[in-house]
């Protein structure tokens, strides 16, 4: 009898955990969607105002497709930022998961432009694409809110 009770308890825990993932995705993780004016490819100022960045995808961004995106970065005075170290991150704030790939800068194009390869969004919805810039004005981050 004790074995049956333990088996029932284990089954209940497994079923609860399995149902919890999709429920959390529907309920979200407490992230509040920004205003529509905060969405799009930019230009977007960095968090501390050191840089301004603009995304320029080769084609319109789509779900379930590996894409290349160009980002152009200027300083606060509007001058191109060349020679910066750029890191890419992001995810779906309402779902609590990151990007399914690890996008990275593969080429500095000059004039403050950098080529990012490996961008992929695995589902529709609100995504953040975060571009960390370490340049002559210091380190800062630009967040792009994207609706796909």
Number of C-alpha atoms within 10 A of each C-alpha: 6 7 8 9 10 11 12 12 12 12 12 12 12 12 11 11 12 11 11 12 12 12 11 13 14 11 11 15 14 10 11 9 13 10 8 10 7 14 18 14 17 18 16 20 21 23 13 11 14 20 27 23 26 19 22 18 16 10 9 9 19 16 14 13 12 15 19 20 20 19 22 23 30 20 20 14 9 10 13 18 23 19 14 18 14 19 16 19 17 21 18 23 17 19 20 13 13 16 18 14 15 14 21 18 18 12 12 19 13 12 13 18 22 26 18 22 18 17 24 19 23 14 12 13 13 17 25 19 21 17 22 18 23 17 18 13 14 11 17 17 22 26 23 24 25 18 14 14
